[in-house]
Amino acid sequence: MSSLTIELPEGQNAALTAKARAKGLSAEQYAREVLERDLVPEWLQKSWETANAVGLDRLSAEEIDAEISAARKARREAGLQPAS
């Protein structure tokens, strides 16, 4: 793992801290989250955007599990095999 030092003007530092606190994170955690999100592949970013647009980003863990179970059941009933 490597480290990175970022120097921000005071106003930007305050804005970063405020955004981090709004998400319940430290400024360092928030900056890391923003950078990690920016570095993900474009296809994954598009997938996230699509999910957000249709409301899939608001599904609970239980709803996600139900969707997966339903898709697996439909696949079994259709006689299809999961992708390897």
Backbone hydrogen bonds, N-H to C=O, Kabsch-Sander energy under -0.5 kcal/mol:
donor,donor_aa,acceptor,acceptor_aa,energy
6,I,4,L,-0.5
8,L,6,I,-0.6
13,N,9,P,-2.4
14,A,10,E,-2.3
15,A,11,G,-1.9
16,L,12,Q,-2.7
17,T,13,N,-2.4
18,A,14,A,-2.3
19,K,15,A,-2.5
20,A,16,L,-2.4
21,R,17,T,-2.6
22,A,18,A,-2.0
23,K,19,K,-1.1
23,K,20,A,-0.7
24,G,21,R,-1.4
25,L,20,A,-3.1
30,Y,26,S,-2.6
31,A,27,A,-2.6
32,R,28,E,-2.3
33,E,29,Q,-2.4
34,V,30,Y,-2.5
35,L,31,A,-2.4
36,E,32,R,-2.9
37,R,33,E,-2.4
38,D,34,V,-2.0
39,L,35,L,-1.6
40,V,36,E,-0.6
40,V,37,R,-0.9
44,L,41,P,-0.5
45,Q,41,P,-1.9
46,K,42,E,-2.5
47,S,43,W,-1.7
48,W,44,L,-2.4
49,E,45,Q,-2.3
50,T,46,K,-2.5
51,A,47,S,-2.5
52,N,48,W,-2.6
53,A,49,E,-2.4
54,V,50,T,-1.7
55,G,52,N,-0.9
56,L,51,A,-2.2
57,D,51,A,-0.9
58,R,55,G,-1.5
59,L,56,L,-1.4
64,I,60,S,-2.3
65,D,61,A,-2.5
66,A,62,E,-2.2
67,E,63,E,-2.2
68,I,64,I,-2.4
69,S,65,D,-2.6
70,A,66,A,-2.5
71,A,67,E,-2.3
72,R,68,I,-2.5
73,K,69,S,-2.5
74,A,70,A,-2.5
75,R,71,A,-2.1
76,R,72,R,-2.5
77,E,73,K,-2.7
78,A,74,A,-1.6
79,G,75,R,-0.5
79,G,76,R,-1.1
80,L,75,R,-2.5
